[in-house]
Amino acid sequence: MKNVHIVPHMHWDREWYFSTEESRILLVNNMEEIMDMLESNPDYPYYVLDGQTSILEDYFAVKPENKQRVKKLVQEGRLIIGPWYTQTDEMIVGAESIVRNLLYGIKDCEEYGDFMRIGYLPDSFGQSAQMPMIYNGFDINYSIFWRGTSERHGTDKTEFYWQTEDGSKVLVQLFPLGYAIGKYLPEEEEALQKRMDKYFTVLDRGATTENIILPNGHDQMPIQKNIFEVIEKLRKLYPDREFFLSKYENVFAEIEKQQDLPTLKGEFLDGKYMRVHRSIYSTRMDIKAANTRIENKITNTLEPLASLAYSLGFEYHHGLIELIWKEIMKNHAHDSIGCCCSDKVHREICNRFFLAEEKVDQLIKFYKRKIVDSLDTQKQEDRLTVFNLLPYERNEVTTTNVITKLKSFKLVDKDDNELDFEILESEIMDPGLIDRQIVHYGNYDPFYNYTIQFKETLPAIGYKTFFVSESEQKTSSSISNVDKVDTDFYEITVNSNGTLNIYDKKLKQLFENVLLMENEGDDGDEYDFSPLPNKDVIYSDQVKAAVKINQNRYEATIEIDYRLDVPSNLEKRKLKEIDHSVEIHLTITVPNHKPIINCKMEINNHAKDHRLRALIPTNIASAFSLSDNQFGLIKRPVIDPAIHVWEQEDWDERPDPIYPMLTYAGLSNNDYGVSVLTNSTREYEITGENFDTLAITLFRSVGFLGKEEMLRRPGRPSGIKLPTPDSQMIGKQTIDFAIATHTHEANVARIAKEYLTPVETYNKIPHDAMKLNNSGIKTPLSFSLFKEVEPNVVLSTLKKAEKENKLILRLYNPTNEEKQAVYELPHKTEYASLTNLNEKSQEELELKNNKVQLVVKKNQVKSIMF
């Protein structure tokens, strides 16, 4: 007998074309029916609550009185919850975000009972190669998903092992036809048989045992109350099959008995049998950029800073930080961060990101203030404290502000050594903007807000303090207008069209026409880019740019302004009528002391239905690109070989080599490499006749959630055909990225980490509208928590453990070979251990002179608790 495991579930998109509040109303109704069925019918054994605890959070906001009912059903093993907080995207959401999604999801489950130990992501648009390692970090050894596989990965079976390069492994049960084939099963025999005959053919062909899954659920689907009648009809129609209600774990128990299952490796981004939407990474770039920026602020600044404060005696605000994570994780479900939603839902998503970023920024400011307010000093002068949140000393150009009543000042350390700095600009500030109580008592003396720049060596994971003292001598400036940039690493000239010619002095390479803009019509939707049949590309090579270059002894600044004229919409583009424009303001800063070119692009878009990309030529003819994924490095072909056969093989979508990155993407040969580092866009493609150019998507402008019969995606619409005028991206947006040149063996992930971890400062003056009492804690004027000894790996984040009074240092190795990680921990450290991603100790580490040393495999993550 073939066993058909009918698994009751619902797939719960919190939002999509409908809002969260609309789905919450249905959720309250559906939860009552689910619990009634489980409580009243012992023959209805299980119900899977879509693997995400945010469902419970939404439900209990309305029905807190039902917590005990849910708890009882969970503890009985009948209502199956977790392990996620929300069903995360895997391709453009950062590593720490995915880890926290499981961490907080499992934490939520523990309040009610156990969690489903399956990496359950039935609808994510592609599968990251690093997921088995992340799952194993939470003691999860099973995975269920739908999208992204095909037989070219090594098997045509739906059950296989999936392994990462560090040896982590999960057993996969693929949904070859998706999670909804058992939705609304009809009682009418002819209709039921017609439907099931079609499904059984596919399910039987892929199965490695006599067990197959019939998931009985769908998006927002209420419980199927007549399921027992349907099962009786199925038994009658298929006497050679046994039909029964079950759960996913029962199927895995049978599959595990197989001895010869294939093992697959890598990411799954094939759109042969199901769409993965390879160009969804650039829809609603304002939302995508906000997510990138906020993720980096939390993991690179907030958590290490909070850990620094905690080590000095201040509270680590787990509750506030968890609120921030959950705010952005509500946006991390595939539809939400994919931005294939209605305009009203995107407005909700934007608001969540706004709230999350406000919380992050204010908590960062609070921790800096607590540390600086508590400095152990008798000096009365104002203070400027400079924070370095990387685990090694940095000698970095820092641009910041000093607010003071002094018309001239100097900065001195605790030993009265003066800091060399320049004033870039100054402005008079109304004292009421600082604290209205100042003017309340009639003091209208102005403050001066100075923008200053300096370069100073800063301690690892620590800070250094300077005092703002009156000076009789005004600070001079070395800023001058120049025709070209000349630094220790580069000579840069600007062409009349605003593109750059960059000569790298160390590599002896000239890169010409860097940052040429490429504009193309986009007949696509929120899921996918779609060019017009007759390719129409407009380049910025003929624009006339206004250019201004300044340089001082610390860095050079290039300001470039121009207007790229384009058609206003698709119809005008088809007629080749150019009647609108995209205005571009580009600010480029080039430090004198390091090989990086920082780019801030402010775009004002006035046109519809188009895509804008920046082109960075590398002079490296390439077969593969290098990029990062979660805790690792990934190598991808510049051309997917299936591009030549996708139509003959009837793929659901064309396999264009448009790929996601997290912090960088680049090309490299035996001599050197060129990479783009990003704090906004996470989409790239390798283009050019020799595949030597990085094309970085700046934004896409489209007007529909879904469209049918697209050039690269024939057939039905993805989603639904719903107008989304906000996704035309009319108006202003900002894109932040950088260009780095480097040796071919450079650890580009470390370069990106440094770019994404700015030096932080705090200027303490005797006034603040928000008063704080004295903390009673004394902090040193300078401090370093710990430091790395070998520059081999990358710090992912530093945070306090959730349940212990210890710190978690997470690191990973994104190189092609095994590395040694060595850290010198605080001198009072008595204990250090390796933990898994769920922060459970696994192995005590030997401490020698306060140093820990461990081997980290290629693309492996490790966590040290100390």
Buried (B, 14 or more C-beta within 10 A) or exposed (E): EBBBBBBBBBBBBBBBBBBBEBBBEBBBEBBBEBBEBBBEEEEBBBBBBBBBBBBBBBBBEEBEEBBEBBBBBBEEEBBBBBBBBBBBBBBBBBBBBBBBBBBBBBBBBEEBBBBBBBBBBBBBBBBBBBBBBBBBBBEBBBBBBBBBBBEEBBBBBBBBBBBBBBEBBBBBBBBBBBBBBBBEBBEEEEEBBEBBEEBBEBBEEBBBBEBBBBBBBBBBBBBBEEBEEBBEBBBEBBEEBBBEBBBBBBBBEBBBEEEEBBEBBBBBBBBBBBBBBBBBBBBBBBBBBBBBBBBBBBBBBBBBBBBBBBBBBBBBBBEBBBBBBBBBBBBBBBBBBBBBBBBBBBEBBBEBBEBBBEBBBEBBBBBBBBBBBBBEBEEEBBBBBBBBBBBBBBEBBBBBBBBBBBEEBBBBBBEEEEBEBBBBEBEEBEBEEBBEBBBEEEEEEEBBBBBBBBBBEBBBBBBBBBBBBEBEEEBEEEBEEEEBBBBEBBBBBBBEBBBBBBBBEEBEBEBBBBBBBBBBBBBBBBBBBBBBEEEBEBBBEEBEBEBEBBBBEBBBBBBBBBBBBBBBBBEBBBEEEBEBBBBBBBBBBBBBBBBBBBBBBBBBBBBBBBBBBBBBBBBBEBEBBBBBBBBBBBEBBBEBEBBEEBEEEEBBBBBBBBBBBBBBBBBBBEEBBBBBBBBBBBBBBBBBEBBBBBBBBBBBBBBBBBBEEBBBBBEBBBBEEBEBEBBBBBEEBBBBBBBBBBEEEBBBBBBBBBBBBBBBBBBBBEEEEEEEEEBEBEBBBBBBBBBBBEEBBBBBBBBBBEEEEBBBBBBBBBBEEEBEBBBBBEEEBEEBBBBBBBBBBEEEBEBEEBBBBBEBBBBBBBBBBB
